Amino acid sequence: MSEGRKRQARVLKGFRDYLPEQMILRQRIIGIARDIFERHGFEPLDTPALEYLEVLTGKAGENEQLMYHFEDAGGREVGLRYDLTVPLARVVAMHQNELVFPFKRYHIAPVWRADNPQRGRFREFWQCDADIAGSASPLADAEVIAIMAEVLEAVGLPEFTIRISHRRLLESLGRAAGIADDRSPLLYRAIDKIDKIGPEGVARELQAAGVTAQQANRMLDLVTKRGEPLSLLEELRGELHDVPGAAEAIAELEQLFGALPDFGIAPHRYTLDLALARGLDYYTGPVFEASVIEPNVGSVGGAGRYDGLVGAFLGRPVPATGMSLGLERIIEIVREHGLMPLPASVAEVSLVVFPETMGAAARLASTLREQGLKVDLSLQPNRDVGDQLKLADRKGIPIAVILGSSELAAGTATLKNLKSGDQSVVALNDLAEAIHNALRGGATTTQASMTRMEPQTMGAQ
């Protein structure tokens, strides 16, 4: 590069940086999800961002068309993971003798899709997944739905609902409408768009693919039925009594809906939605999707049962189910609606210093950190106090501690609340307690501020 020529500072379209204030919110939400996953006994897992292309293909339908893939320097066809579920299936197949089943795992990590970037949609984005491999019980489906509800409640989303359906029941509804089984993939794709294009749009898509108008209308009549879940399932049991596969799917959903209250999920948080298809080809049983009602921003997560995915690697079926939350959409809702006010800085205290007190200030910072405080030690002792305080305020640090030579000689420090402007002189022995009190919203002035202490050993230079 020639001297004086600058590189252009830019990022790829659909990718972005996360500045500290954004990362604080992201890490808080990730921490909430992680805590809930672990309370349910789920173990952490990570996998490579890059997989052999053959691992990723043939399993996820339209998402595969958005995959980043290329030939690497060794001539291997590779691709970036587009979700966290297919890598999990590969892990279970590779490490089946090392894992204990049912295997409960969570995975919080970025995925990549060459999608069209728009509001709330990026080419690199994070997913929060919790899955159970090795259990065919509806209790496993109920638990991952419960986890989804717990996370959404914990981050403060006030109005959301989890819509639940069953892939094989949707197939049975198609049979009841006279639609051939070989058109099931087409059926899923069309029904999956019902919220976007409406029943009329779905009917047009079905007819354009060779489904008769009568069949399309019958299908729409079935998938738009509404009612209390168990009552609606009982109605469908009678209506579909002679349709292959219907009774088994209905029985599985009855067990699932019967188990949800036992996991502490309020009835208004879930519903039976027969039009829910979920677009991925690997779902084999119950499917579910969480949508935020107020504010009306649509889906924030979903997933379902995929009993055949691990079997694609092993040659035998392994029951598995899971849920996935879209971190970006959740963060966007939380931020825009002020659902989780957070400080702009991780630091709680800025320690203002002078050249003659720099060593003592560094030791004081260490002492305060040992007492559980997050301390930002100023590295500009030659700047005046006002400049250092302005810098701390710009960083969003709420408390400043000023340690000048006179304070040090007296065994005290000046404690200043940068939000209110209040300040007081506090004995060094009581400084940590005074800061904790101020952070809790108490006054910066304590009884210790009225006491002059002998210089501490950290003050001797």
MIMILO-898457 format. One record per residue (C-alpha): residue number from 1; chain; x, y, z. Coordinates in Angstrom, 2 decimals, m for minus. Layout:
% MIMILO-898457
- seq; mol; east; north; up
- NUM; A; X; Y; Z;
...
***
This chain:
% MIMILO-898457
- seq; mol; east; north; up
- 1; A; 0.00; 0.00; 0.00;
- 2; A; 1.42; 3.39; m0.97;
- 3; A; 2.25; 5.85; 1.79;
- 4; A; m0.65; 8.15; 2.62;
- 5; A; m3.30; 5.95; 1.06;
- 6; A; m6.00; 5.00; 3.55;
- 7; A; m7.99; 1.80; 3.58;
- 8; A; m11.73; 2.24; 3.43;
- 9; A; m13.30; 1.35; 6.78;
- 10; A; m16.47; m0.58; 5.96;
- 11; A; m18.37; m3.81; 6.64;
- 12; A; m20.17; m6.11; 4.26;
- 13; A; m23.87; m5.54; 3.63;
- 14; A; m25.91; m7.55; 6.10;
- 15; A; m23.07; m7.65; 8.65;
- 16; A; m22.42; m5.20; 11.48;
- 17; A; m20.33; m4.21; 14.46;
- 18; A; m21.71; m4.26; 18.00;
- 19; A; m20.48; m1.29; 20.02;
- 20; A; m20.13; m1.57; 23.81;
- 21; A; m23.58; m0.22; 24.67;
- 22; A; m25.15; m2.69; 22.23;
- 23; A; m23.03; m5.54; 23.56;
- 24; A; m24.13; m4.86; 27.14;
- 25; A; m27.75; m5.51; 26.15;
- 26; A; m26.82; m8.51; 23.99;
- 27; A; m24.80; m10.11; 26.76;
- 28; A; m27.55; m9.49; 29.31;
- 29; A; m30.15; m11.23; 27.13;
- 30; A; m27.75; m14.06; 26.27;
- 31; A; m27.05; m14.45; 29.99;
- 32; A; m30.77; m14.66; 30.77;
- 33; A; m31.24; m17.37; 28.14;
- 34; A; m28.16; m19.27; 29.33;
- 35; A; m29.35; m19.23; 32.94;
- 36; A; m32.77; m20.59; 31.98;
- 37; A; m31.28; m23.30; 29.78;
- 38; A; m28.98; m24.43; 32.58;
- 39; A; m31.78; m24.37; 35.18;
- 40; A; m33.44; m27.01; 33.00;
- 41; A; m30.26; m29.09; 32.97;
- 42; A; m29.21; m28.30; 29.40;
- 43; A; m25.48; m28.53; 28.69;
- 44; A; m23.51; m26.01; 26.57;
- 45; A; m22.26; m27.02; 23.14;
- 46; A; m20.35; m25.29; 20.35;
- 47; A; m19.55; m26.44; 16.82;
- 48; A; m17.38; m25.12; 13.97;
- 49; A; m18.76; m22.25; 11.92;
- 50; A; m17.53; m24.08; 8.81;
- 51; A; m18.78; m27.57; 7.93;
- 52; A; m18.34; m29.94; 5.02;
- 53; A; m20.95; m28.97; 2.45;
- 54; A; m22.41; m32.48; 2.42;
- 55; A; m23.18; m32.14; 6.15;
- 56; A; m25.33; m29.08; 5.54;
- 57; A; m27.17; m30.04; 2.35;
- 58; A; m30.36; m32.00; 1.77;
- 59; A; m31.95; m31.15; 5.10;
- 60; A; m33.30; m27.61; 5.29;
- 61; A; m35.09; m26.80; 2.05;
- 62; A; m35.10; m23.12; 1.14;
- 63; A; m32.48; m22.20; 3.74;
- 64; A; m29.89; m24.20; 1.80;
- 65; A; m30.36; m21.86; m1.14;
- 66; A; m29.15; m19.05; 1.13;
- 67; A; m26.05; m20.89; 2.32;
- 68; A; m22.58; m19.39; 1.99;
- 69; A; m20.48; m22.15; 0.43;
- 70; A; m17.21; m22.35; m1.47;
- 71; A; m14.21; m24.53; m2.25;
- 72; A; m11.43; m24.04; 0.28;
- 73; A; m7.68; m24.01; m0.40;
- 74; A; m7.57; m27.78; 0.02;
- 75; A; m10.20; m28.34; m2.66;
- 76; A; m12.94; m29.26; m0.17;
- 77; A; m16.54; m28.10; m0.64;
- 78; A; m17.46; m26.34; 2.59;
- 79; A; m20.23; m24.10; 3.88;
- 80; A; m21.02; m21.77; 6.78;
- 81; A; m23.72; m23.15; 9.07;
- 82; A; m27.14; m21.63; 8.38;
- 83; A; m28.67; m22.91; 11.62;
- 84; A; m27.57; m24.71; 14.79;
- 85; A; m29.76; m27.80; 14.41;
- 86; A; m28.02; m29.56; 11.53;
- 87; A; m24.61; m29.27; 13.28;
- 88; A; m26.22; m30.75; 16.41;
- 89; A; m27.41; m33.74; 14.40;
- 90; A; m23.88; m34.23; 13.11;
- 91; A; m22.47; m34.00; 16.67;
- 92; A; m24.93; m36.59; 17.98;
- 93; A; m24.01; m38.96; 15.15;
- 94; A; m20.24; m38.47; 15.62;
- 95; A; m20.20; m38.59; 19.42;
- 96; A; m23.07; m40.95; 20.19;
- 97; A; m20.84; m43.13; 22.38;
- 98; A; m19.63; m40.16; 24.42;
- 99; A; m23.00; m38.52; 25.05;
- 100; A; m25.59; m39.48; 27.67;
- 101; A; m29.12; m39.72; 26.29;
- 102; A; m31.53; m38.04; 26.37;
- 103; A; m28.94; m35.41; 25.49;
- 104; A; m30.05; m31.89; 26.42;
- 105; A; m27.91; m29.18; 24.90;
- 106; A; m28.06; m25.44; 24.35;
- 107; A; m26.11; m23.50; 21.76;
- 108; A; m25.93; m19.70; 21.47;
- 109; A; m23.94; m18.67; 18.41;
- 110; A; m23.95; m16.87; 15.05;
- 111; A; m25.24; m18.38; 11.81;
- 112; A; m25.01; m17.09; 8.25;
- 113; A; m27.50; m16.84; 5.39;
- 114; A; m27.12; m14.91; 2.13;
- 115; A; m30.54; m13.35; 2.62;
- 116; A; m31.76; m9.96; 1.43;
- 117; A; m30.83; m7.57; 4.27;
- 118; A; m33.72; m5.50; 5.65;
- 119; A; m35.03; m4.24; 8.96;
- 120; A; m34.43; m6.95; 11.56;
- 121; A; m32.91; m9.33; 8.99;
- 122; A; m29.17; m9.77; 8.57;
- 123; A; m26.77; m12.12; 6.83;
- 124; A; m24.96; m12.83; 10.08;
- 125; A; m27.22; m13.26; 13.09;
- 126; A; m27.35; m15.14; 16.36;
- 127; A; m29.62; m17.95; 17.45;
- 128; A; m30.34; m19.27; 20.94;
- 129; A; m31.19; m22.97; 20.69;
- 130; A; m32.20; m25.62; 23.22;
- 131; A; m32.68; m29.21; 21.99;
- 132; A; m33.25; m32.70; 23.35;
- 133; A; m31.93; m35.68; 21.39;
- 134; A; m32.94; m39.22; 22.30;
- 135; A; m36.46; m38.71; 23.66;
- 136; A; m39.69; m39.36; 21.77;
- 137; A; m41.81; m38.28; 24.73;
- 138; A; m44.20; m35.34; 24.32;
- 139; A; m42.72; m34.17; 27.64;
- 140; A; m39.56; m33.27; 25.71;
- 141; A; m41.58; m31.09; 23.33;
- 142; A; m43.37; m29.53; 26.31;
- 143; A; m40.09; m28.72; 28.04;
- 144; A; m38.53; m26.90; 25.08;
- 145; A; m41.77; m24.93; 24.62;
- 146; A; m41.66; m24.07; 28.33;
- 147; A; m38.06; m22.89; 27.98;
- 148; A; m39.05; m20.67; 25.07;
- 149; A; m41.85; m19.11; 27.12;
- 150; A; m39.59; m18.60; 30.15;
- 151; A; m36.93; m16.78; 28.12;
- 152; A; m39.45; m14.47; 26.44;
- 153; A; m41.04; m13.64; 29.79;
- 154; A; m37.66; m13.09; 31.45;
- 155; A; m36.52; m10.53; 28.86;
- 156; A; m39.74; m8.59; 29.40;
- 157; A; m41.84; m9.30; 26.31;
- 158; A; m45.32; m8.63; 27.70;
- 159; A; m47.57; m10.06; 24.99;
- 160; A; m46.55; m13.12; 23.04;
- 161; A; m48.14; m16.40; 22.08;
- 162; A; m46.69; m19.75; 21.05;
- 163; A; m48.59; m21.34; 18.18;
- 164; A; m48.42; m25.12; 18.06;
- 165; A; m49.27; m27.59; 15.31;
- 166; A; m48.08; m30.96; 13.99;
- 167; A; m46.41; m31.69; 10.68;
- 168; A; m48.10; m35.08; 10.27;
- 169; A; m51.48; m33.62; 11.20;
- 170; A; m51.03; m31.08; 8.42;
- 171; A; m50.34; m33.98; 6.06;
- 172; A; m53.56; m35.61; 7.25;
- 173; A; m55.50; m32.41; 6.66;
- 174; A; m54.11; m32.40; 3.14;
- 175; A; m55.32; m35.98; 2.63;
- 176; A; m58.75; m35.03; 3.98;
- 177; A; m58.85; m32.23; 1.40;
- 178; A; m57.94; m34.69; m1.36;
- 179; A; m54.38; m33.42; m1.90;
- 180; A; m51.88; m36.14; m2.81;
- 181; A; m49.01; m36.89; m0.42;
- 182; A; m46.40; m36.10; m3.06;
- 183; A; m47.57; m32.50; m2.95;
- 184; A; m46.85; m32.18; 0.78;
- 185; A; m43.72; m30.01; 0.36;
- 186; A; m45.71; m27.65; m1.85;
- 187; A; m48.51; m27.67; 0.70;
- 188; A; m46.16; m26.76; 3.55;
- 189; A; m44.60; m23.89; 1.64;
- 190; A; m47.96; m22.42; 0.67;
- 191; A; m49.63; m22.80; 4.08;
- 192; A; m46.52; m21.38; 5.77;
- 193; A; m47.19; m18.06; 3.98;
- 194; A; m50.78; m17.66; 5.17;
- 195; A; m49.93; m14.81; 7.56;
- 196; A; m48.15; m12.91; 4.77;
- 197; A; m50.38; m13.49; 1.74;
- 198; A; m53.66; m14.48; 3.38;
- 199; A; m55.96; m17.43; 2.60;
- 200; A; m56.68; m16.09; m0.89;
- 201; A; m52.99; m15.93; m1.71;
- 202; A; m52.47; m19.47; m0.42;
- 203; A; m55.39; m20.69; m2.54;
- 204; A; m53.86; m19.08; m5.62;
- 205; A; m50.48; m20.69; m4.96;
- 206; A; m52.04; m24.11; m4.48;
- 207; A; m54.12; m23.82; m7.64;
- 208; A; m51.12; m22.62; m9.62;
- 209; A; m49.39; m25.86; m8.58;
- 210; A; m52.24; m28.04; m9.81;
- 211; A; m54.45; m28.30; m6.71;
- 212; A; m58.12; m27.82; m7.57;
- 213; A; m60.07; m24.87; m6.20;
- 214; A; m62.29; m27.27; m4.24;
- 215; A; m59.28; m28.97; m2.65;
- 216; A; m57.64; m25.63; m1.82;
- 217; A; m60.80; m24.26; m0.21;
- 218; A; m61.33; m27.46; 1.79;
- 219; A; m57.74; m27.30; 3.01;
- 220; A; m58.14; m23.68; 4.07;
- 221; A; m61.39; m24.48; 5.88;
- 222; A; m59.54; m27.11; 7.89;
- 223; A; m56.37; m25.17; 8.76;
- 224; A; m58.26; m22.04; 9.82;
- 225; A; m60.35; m23.84; 12.46;
- 226; A; m59.95; m22.23; 15.86;
- 227; A; m60.85; m23.22; 19.40;
- 228; A; m59.60; m24.40; 22.77;
- 229; A; m56.78; m26.84; 21.89;
- 230; A; m58.07; m30.06; 23.45;
- 231; A; m61.66; m29.40; 22.31;
- 232; A; m60.49; m28.66; 18.77;
- 233; A; m58.39; m31.83; 18.71;
- 234; A; m61.41; m33.85; 19.82;
- 235; A; m63.43; m32.32; 16.99;
- 236; A; m60.69; m33.20; 14.51;
- 237; A; m60.51; m36.75; 15.84;
- 238; A; m64.09; m37.28; 14.71;
- 239; A; m63.73; m35.42; 11.43;
- 240; A; m60.52; m37.22; 10.43;
- 241; A; m61.29; m40.66; 11.87;
- 242; A; m60.69; m42.42; 8.55;
- 243; A; m57.65; m40.37; 7.43;
- 244; A; m54.32; m42.24; 7.70;
- 245; A; m51.94; m40.77; 10.27;
- 246; A; m54.44; m38.36; 11.81;
- 247; A; m55.21; m40.30; 15.00;
- 248; A; m51.52; m40.68; 15.94;
- 249; A; m50.75; m36.99; 15.37;
- 250; A; m53.82; m35.90; 17.32;
- 251; A; m52.88; m38.19; 20.22;
- 252; A; m49.37; m36.70; 20.35;
- 253; A; m50.77; m33.17; 20.41;
- 254; A; m53.25; m34.11; 23.14;
- 255; A; m50.38; m35.37; 25.29;
- 256; A; m48.38; m32.23; 24.54;
- 257; A; m51.18; m29.80; 25.41;
- 258; A; m51.98; m31.88; 28.49;
- 259; A; m48.38; m31.53; 29.70;
- 260; A; m47.88; m27.79; 29.13;
- 261; A; m49.70; m26.66; 32.32;
- 262; A; m47.46; m28.99; 34.36;
- 263; A; m44.47; m26.98; 33.13;
- 264; A; m46.01; m23.78; 34.48;
- 265; A; m46.99; m22.24; 31.15;
- 266; A; m50.09; m20.04; 31.42;
- 267; A; m52.86; m21.12; 28.99;
- 268; A; m52.95; m17.71; 27.30;
- 269; A; m49.33; m18.22; 26.21;
- 270; A; m50.07; m21.02; 23.72;
- 271; A; m52.65; m22.01; 21.14;
- 272; A; m53.33; m24.68; 18.52;
- 273; A; m52.83; m23.22; 15.05;
- 274; A; m53.42; m25.79; 12.33;
- 275; A; m52.04; m23.43; 9.67;
- 276; A; m48.58; m23.42; 11.23;
- 277; A; m46.29; m25.35; 8.89;
- 278; A; m42.72; m24.16; 9.56;
- 279; A; m40.75; m24.16; 6.34;
- 280; A; m37.90; m26.57; 7.07;
- 281; A; m38.14; m29.99; 5.47;
- 282; A; m36.74; m31.89; 8.46;
- 283; A; m39.69; m31.47; 10.86;
- 284; A; m41.58; m34.71; 11.55;
- 285; A; m43.94; m34.01; 14.46;
- 286; A; m45.07; m31.11; 16.64;
- 287; A; m43.95; m27.69; 15.41;
- 288; A; m44.24; m24.39; 17.23;
- 289; A; m43.57; m20.72; 16.70;
- 290; A; m43.46; m17.79; 19.13;
- 291; A; m44.92; m14.49; 17.94;
- 292; A; m44.99; m11.14; 19.73;
- 293; A; m48.50; m9.68; 19.70;
- 294; A; m47.78; m6.31; 21.29;
- 295; A; m45.81; m4.75; 19.76;
- 296; A; m46.90; m6.62; 16.64;
- 297; A; m43.53; m7.66; 15.22;
- 298; A; m44.24; m11.26; 14.28;
- 299; A; m42.14; m14.34; 14.90;
- 300; A; m39.22; m14.31; 17.34;
- 301; A; m38.54; m18.04; 17.36;
- 302; A; m39.80; m21.53; 16.82;
- 303; A; m38.79; m25.08; 15.90;
- 304; A; m40.25; m28.52; 16.49;
- 305; A; m39.60; m32.24; 16.36;
- 306; A; m37.16; m33.63; 13.82;
- 307; A; m36.89; m37.38; 14.39;
- 308; A; m35.25; m38.07; 11.03;
- 309; A; m32.44; m35.52; 10.99;
- 310; A; m29.90; m37.38; 13.13;
- 311; A; m30.84; m40.55; 11.27;
- 312; A; m29.63; m38.94; 8.05;
- 313; A; m26.11; m39.36; 9.49;
- 314; A; m26.61; m42.63; 11.39;
- 315; A; m28.90; m44.58; 9.09;
- 316; A; m31.41; m45.11; 11.90;
- 317; A; m33.93; m42.72; 13.45;
- 318; A; m33.06; m40.84; 16.64;
- 319; A; m35.92; m38.85; 18.19;
- 320; A; m35.10; m35.18; 18.71;
- 321; A; m36.91; m31.94; 19.38;
- 322; A; m35.88; m28.36; 20.07;
- 323; A; m36.54; m24.67; 19.95;
- 324; A; m34.65; m21.72; 18.48;
- 325; A; m34.98; m18.04; 19.39;
- 326; A; m33.84; m15.26; 17.08;
- 327; A; m31.61; m13.09; 19.24;
- 328; A; m31.57; m10.11; 16.84;
- 329; A; m35.35; m9.73; 16.73;
- 330; A; m35.67; m10.05; 20.50;
- 331; A; m32.94; m7.46; 21.09;
- 332; A; m34.58; m5.08; 18.64;
- 333; A; m37.91; m5.31; 20.49;
- 334; A; m36.33; m4.95; 23.93;
- 335; A; m34.25; m1.93; 22.85;
- 336; A; m36.93; m0.07; 20.90;
- 337; A; m39.53; m0.42; 23.65;
- 338; A; m37.22; 0.17; 26.61;
- 339; A; m38.04; m3.18; 28.19;
- 340; A; m34.64; m3.60; 29.85;
- 341; A; m32.97; m0.32; 30.87;
- 342; A; m29.25; m0.90; 31.26;
- 343; A; m26.22; 1.28; 32.02;
- 344; A; m24.19; 2.54; 29.08;
- 345; A; m20.98; 1.20; 30.62;
- 346; A; m20.02; m1.96; 32.47;
- 347; A; m17.87; 0.16; 34.81;
- 348; A; m19.58; 1.30; 38.00;
- 349; A; m16.82; 3.54; 39.29;
- 350; A; m14.31; 5.87; 37.64;
- 351; A; m11.23; 6.46; 39.75;
- 352; A; m9.89; 9.97; 39.09;
- 353; A; m6.15; 10.21; 39.72;
- 354; A; m3.21; 12.61; 39.85;
- 355; A; 0.47; 12.00; 39.04;
- 356; A; 1.42; 11.94; 42.72;
- 357; A; m1.35; 9.44; 43.66;
- 358; A; m1.25; 7.11; 40.66;
- 359; A; 0.30; 4.17; 42.54;
- 360; A; m2.06; 4.47; 45.50;
- 361; A; m5.02; 4.82; 43.11;
- 362; A; m4.06; 1.59; 41.31;
- 363; A; m3.93; m0.22; 44.65;
- 364; A; m7.26; 1.30; 45.69;
- 365; A; m8.81; 0.16; 42.41;
- 366; A; m7.62; m3.40; 43.09;
- 367; A; m9.10; m3.28; 46.60;
- 368; A; m12.46; m2.06; 45.32;
- 369; A; m12.53; m4.75; 42.62;
- 370; A; m11.89; m7.39; 45.28;
- 371; A; m15.00; m6.06; 47.01;
- 372; A; m17.15; m6.70; 43.95;
- 373; A; m17.00; m3.33; 42.19;
- 374; A; m16.24; m2.70; 38.51;
- 375; A; m13.65; 0.05; 38.50;
- 376; A; m12.30; 2.05; 35.56;
- 377; A; m8.93; 3.51; 36.58;
- 378; A; m8.19; 6.75; 34.77;
- 379; A; m5.04; 6.51; 32.69;
- 380; A; m4.73; 10.28; 32.24;
- 381; A; m3.41; 11.60; 35.56;
- 382; A; m2.09; 14.78; 33.92;
- 383; A; m5.56; 15.92; 32.85;
- 384; A; m7.44; 18.09; 35.31;
- 385; A; m10.25; 16.72; 37.46;
- 386; A; m12.99; 18.31; 35.37;
- 387; A; m11.78; 16.64; 32.18;
- 388; A; m11.54; 13.25; 33.87;
- 389; A; m15.06; 13.62; 35.29;
- 390; A; m16.44; 14.63; 31.88;
- 391; A; m14.81; 11.58; 30.32;
- 392; A; m16.35; 9.31; 32.96;
- 393; A; m19.76; 10.88; 32.38;
- 394; A; m19.44; 10.42; 28.62;
- 395; A; m18.69; 6.74; 29.20;
- 396; A; m21.88; 6.46; 31.23;
- 397; A; m20.12; 5.60; 34.50;
- 398; A; m22.40; 6.62; 37.40;
- 399; A; m19.89; 7.11; 40.23;
- 400; A; m16.51; 8.85; 40.41;
- 401; A; m13.92; 8.58; 43.17;
- 402; A; m11.34; 11.36; 43.38;
- 403; A; m8.08; 10.50; 45.11;
- 404; A; m5.89; 13.57; 45.47;
- 405; A; m2.84; 13.97; 47.66;
- 406; A; m4.77; 15.74; 50.42;
- 407; A; m7.44; 13.01; 50.52;
- 408; A; m4.76; 10.35; 50.50;
- 409; A; m2.94; 11.96; 53.42;
- 410; A; m6.19; 12.03; 55.38;
- 411; A; m7.14; 8.44; 54.50;
- 412; A; m10.20; 9.60; 52.57;
- 413; A; m11.50; 10.01; 49.02;
- 414; A; m14.14; 12.21; 47.43;
- 415; A; m17.17; 10.25; 46.22;
- 416; A; m19.17; 11.96; 43.47;
- 417; A; m22.49; 10.84; 41.97;
- 418; A; m22.22; 11.85; 38.31;
- 419; A; m25.97; 11.62; 37.80;
- 420; A; m27.10; 13.85; 40.66;
- 421; A; m23.92; 15.87; 41.18;
- 422; A; m23.89; 15.05; 44.90;
- 423; A; m20.50; 14.46; 46.45;
- 424; A; m19.02; 13.73; 49.86;
- 425; A; m15.75; 12.87; 51.54;
- 426; A; m15.62; 9.21; 52.58;
- 427; A; m13.10; 7.29; 54.67;
- 428; A; m11.14; 4.83; 52.53;
- 429; A; m12.07; 2.02; 54.92;
- 430; A; m15.75; 2.65; 54.18;
- 431; A; m15.45; 3.56; 50.52;
- 432; A; m16.65; 0.26; 49.04;
- 433; A; m19.75; 0.24; 51.25;
- 434; A; m20.50; 3.86; 50.35;
- 435; A; m20.18; 3.11; 46.62;
- 436; A; m22.44; 0.06; 46.87;
- 437; A; m24.98; 2.20; 48.72;
- 438; A; m24.82; 4.92; 46.07;
- 439; A; m25.27; 2.36; 43.28;
- 440; A; m28.38; 1.07; 45.04;
- 441; A; m29.78; 4.58; 44.96;
- 442; A; m28.74; 5.72; 48.40;
- 443; A; m27.13; 9.04; 49.21;
- 444; A; m23.44; 9.40; 48.59;
- 445; A; m23.02; 10.90; 52.06;
- 446; A; m22.58; 8.32; 54.82;
- 447; A; m21.54; 8.54; 58.45;
- 448; A; m18.06; 7.59; 57.26;
- 449; A; m17.82; 10.83; 55.33;
- 450; A; m17.77; 12.73; 58.58;
- 451; A; m14.84; 10.72; 59.97;
- 452; A; m11.22; 11.51; 59.29;
- 453; A; m9.09; 8.37; 59.13;
- 454; A; m5.40; 7.80; 59.56;
- 455; A; m3.62; 7.19; 56.25;
- 456; A; m3.85; 3.54; 55.13;
- 457; A; m0.82; 1.57; 54.08;
- 458; A; m1.86; 1.97; 50.43;
- 459; A; m1.35; 5.69; 50.91;
- 460; A; 2.29; 5.44; 51.91;
- 461; A; 4.57; 6.13; 48.98;
***
